[in-house]
Each structure stands twice: as C-alpha cells, then as structure tokens.
Amino acid sequence: MITVRFVDIQWFDEHPVATVDGSDAYPGCDGMARYQVVVDGEDTMPMNQPFARGPSREIFVHGAKQNVWGWDGNRVAPTLTPSYRCKFPWKGTNFDVHLYLTAGRLDLQGDSFPPMKAA
C-alpha cells in the first residue's frame, strides 16, 4: 500500500532554514509544506514545498532556480498554488506524486504514479 501524508508546515519566522554557508535557504519565503510518501509502512523521500504570501514565483539561491508556491496567508488552513509535483526513484520504481494543498487538506491527484491514496 502506498500513501501520501501531509506532515506539517515549517514556518520560517519560527524555524529559519539556512544553507551550509549560513545564508537564507529560501529568501522571501514564509514557510515550507512537508509531505511524506509511505510504502508498506516505510517512509520514502520527504517532499518539501516552499511558499510565500501572494502569487507563485521563482527565486534564485546560489545561482539555482527554485520554485516558490503562492500562499493565501491562512496559517491555520493554508492553500498553496499551483499544484505541487515531485518525481523521484524509490527501490526500482519511479514515483510521480501530484497534489494540491487546499484549506490545509492534501488533495492527491489521480495522475500520481504508482497508484496511491492520501493518508
């Protein structure tokens, strides 16, 4: 069985994230939504979705482009846009996880592979 769960929100005003050299890892961001795919009870690769109030945009950290999702400003039940997609290999399977976080609730999309459900 494969499930995807919304772990939590890491708020950067409470828990800042820095790079190895001490600089801000997500400049201008308010937080990061964290998700986990679980395969037969075993956690796989964690997925992180940085966000900032307002529309989605791109930032550059140490010369690398980083997507930042838009946030509606609700800290209790946040909505992030647009959808989030993460692709990664795990034990010989290529995962493709596609989801929305809407009003604090994970909405897993049907084009995710292999078949999985929201926990």
Secondary structure, DSSP 4 states (H G I P E B T S, - for coil): -EEEEEEEEEETTTS--B-TTSSBSSTT--EEEEEEEEETTEEEEEEEEEEEEBS-EEEEETTEEEEEEEE-S-SSS--EEEEEEEEEEETTEEEEEEEEEETTEEEE-TT-BS--EE-
